[in-house]
Amino acid sequence: MDDFVVYDFRIDVWKPETLPLKRLAEYASELAKLFGSSNDVHLMKIRRGSHVQEFAVAKTARLTVENQLALVQSENAPEELVRPYRNVNQYLRTDGGSAVLKLKGGAKLIEFPGCKTPLAEEVVIHEAGTLDGVVMRVGGKDDTVPVWLEGENREKLTCTASRPIAKELAGHLFGNPVRVSGMGKWRRNADRLWELEDFVIKSWESLNDAPLDEMVTKLRAIPGSAWDELDDPQAEWRRIRGQS
């Protein structure tokens, strides 16, 4: 094992003989996303006592893996790390336990409070806004038609629309992204996360999927647009789109 570094994932509520195989696979799947470098990370063994999964990481990938793990609980953590961290915490909350990921014989790297996480009071708000996504499904026979969008992170956005608007959106099924405007119902759950419960579409527009540099070039070519005077027009475009 001289070519590997070992990490322990210790769950306080399970033992190897009590943890169902399905739940073991769910934990391991989410942890694999946190580690990244999938070809260099291996589940080596499961130790007795508390349930401890040992992961062996190739030393050549250690710096990459630990840099990624350091991001998980930071304010700037990307969604592809936030989501599996939340999933592990949710599993632990359901299982009535908590866990820690650490360097074997060394420092803690990530704590998963699980059932120890203080629960927030649920809150529901209704708010006007917009959603961007690809139309994945339009269907139903009622006056209000269900419309499903797939968001940027492949999440399902559940909406409804009038028959005329639904008919228009059906023509964009699996096509370019659209932006829908309307009234949304949002719920803050016990984990303090906002979840979209419903969104009533009042209007929509098709989004241009041309590359950013191509769009900026076109804008700078418009006489009097002032885009050609900007030092960083691409940054300004991202700011306008709320992506900065």
Number of C-alpha atoms within 10 A of each C-alpha: 9 6 9 17 17 21 23 23 24 23 20 16 15 19 17 16 10 9 13 11 11 9 12 12 11 13 19 17 13 17 19 16 15 22 22 17 16 13 9 16 20 15 14 13 12 17 14 12 12 14 21 22 22 21 25 21 24 20 16 12 18 19 11 13 20 15 11 17 19 12 16 22 16 10 8 9 15 13 11 12 20 17 16 19 20 16 16 22 24 20 17 22 17 11 16 14 19 23 21 16 22 18 17 15 9 10 10 14 16 18 16 23 17 22 18 13 14 11 11 12 10 13 12 14 11 12 12 12 12 16 19 19 24 24 23 17 17 20 15 12 8 9 11 17 20 21 24 18 25 19 15 12 9 10 10 15 21 17 24 22 22 17 17 12 17 20 14 11 23 17 11 17 16 14 14 13 21 20 17 23 18 18 17 21 16 18 18 16 15 14 15 14 12 15 13 16 13 17 26 21 24 14 13 17 12 16 13 11 10 8 8 12 12 9 14 16 14 10 17 16 12 11 9 10 10 12 20 16 10 11 9 10 18 16 13 16 18 12 11 10 9 8 9 9
